[in-house]
Amino acid sequence: MIDGATLRDLRHRARRTQADVASAVGIPVTVLSAYERGRRQPGVEVATRIVDALGFHLRFVPIPDPAVQARRLADVLHLAETLPYTPRPVQQARR
């Protein structure tokens, strides 16, 4: 979801201390520190609260289903094979 290095980077950009952010979010400083060091992973709700407290916003991007993506690619490749193709000579580059 969001890694610790990103949380730390956002906090530094916002020029906020761990204590300040933890207090604003309502979590212990030790927990925020563990998130930033990658020892713990915040849930969606807590991560959203942290990022909001820093003045940023999370945007969730759905991860496409690999099977659906593979089928779409196969359809496009099949379509490409059915299109007429006329080879053209390769032009020499001018020097």
For each residue, the residues with C-beta under 8 A, 3 or more apart:
1: 41 42 44 47
2: 6 7 42 47 51 58
3: 6 7 38
4: 7 8 35 36 37 38 39
5: 8 9 36 38
6: 2 3 9 10
7: 2 3 4 10 11 32 35 36 42 47 50 51
8: 4 5 11 12 36
9: 5 6 12 13
10: 6 7 13 14 51 54 56
11: 7 8 14 16 18 21 36 54
12: 8 9 15
13: 9 10 54
14: 10 11 54 55 56
15: 12
16: 11 20 21 53 54
17: 20 21
18: 11 21 22 29 32 33 36
19: 22 23 29
20: 16 17 23 24
21: 11 16 17 18 24 25 32 50 53 54
22: 18 19 25 26 27 28 29 31 32
23: 19 20 26
24: 20 21 53
25: 21 22 32 46 49 50 53
26: 22 23 49
27: 22 31 32 46
28: 22 31 32
29: 18 19 22 32 33
30: 33 34
31: 22 27 28 34 35 40
32: 7 18 21 22 25 27 28 29 35 36 50
33: 18 29 30 36 37
34: 30 31 37 39 40
35: 4 7 31 32 38 39 40 41 42 50
36: 4 5 7 8 11 18 32 33
37: 4 33 34
38: 3 4 5 35
39: 4 34 35
40: 31 34 35
41: 1 35
42: 1 2 7 35 46 47 50
43: 46 47
44: 1 47 48
45: 48 49
46: 25 27 42 43 49 50
47: 1 2 7 42 43 44 50 51 58
48: 44 45 51 52 58
49: 25 26 45 46 52 53
50: 7 21 25 32 35 42 46 47 53 54
51: 2 7 10 47 48 54 56 57 58
52: 48 49 55 56 57
53: 16 21 24 25 49 50
54: 10 11 13 14 16 21 50 51
55: 14 52
56: 10 14 51 52
57: 51 52
58: 2 47 48 51
59:
60:
61:
62:
63:
64: 68 69
65: 68 69
66: 69 70
67: 70 71
68: 64 65 71 72
69: 64 65 66 72 73
70: 66 67 73 74
71: 67 68 74 75
72: 68 69 75 76
73: 69 70 76 77
74: 70 71 77 78
75: 71 72 78 79
76: 72 73 79 80
77: 73 74 80 81
78: 74 75 81 82
79: 75 76 82 83
80: 76 77 83
81: 77 78
82: 78 79
83: 79 80
84:
85:
86:
87:
88:
89:
90:
91:
92:
93:
94:
95:
